[in-house]
Amino acid sequence: DRTPMEGKTGVARLTLTTAVPVVPIAVWGSHNVLQKEGPKGLTFGRPIWLQAGAPMDFSAYADTPDDPVALRKVTDAIMAELSRLVADLRSRYPKRWS
């Protein structure tokens, strides 16, 4: 159904190691542009929407960069925000392009 799947912990590892906030960015509509039919599968003129969420600060987990439970909590929080952003884009995307 093209919604975000379960995330891997790479972004969580980066944010906990570097103390840099995560800016979640969702994209909707690109799946309508490049289809699996190869070169003839390109469909130009369809909108691709992008939405950035607020920066997510995970400094509360800074002292646990290698804790699997903390990594999963951070990853799940990021994926939940991405899912929310995708759902919002998807609900407002023009039906004629769906």
Secondary structure, DSSP 8 states (H G I E B T S, - for coil): --------SHHHHHHHHH---B--EEEESGGGTB-TTGGGGB-TT---EEEE---B--GGGTT-TT-HHHHHHHHHHHHHHHHHHHHHHHHHS-GGG-
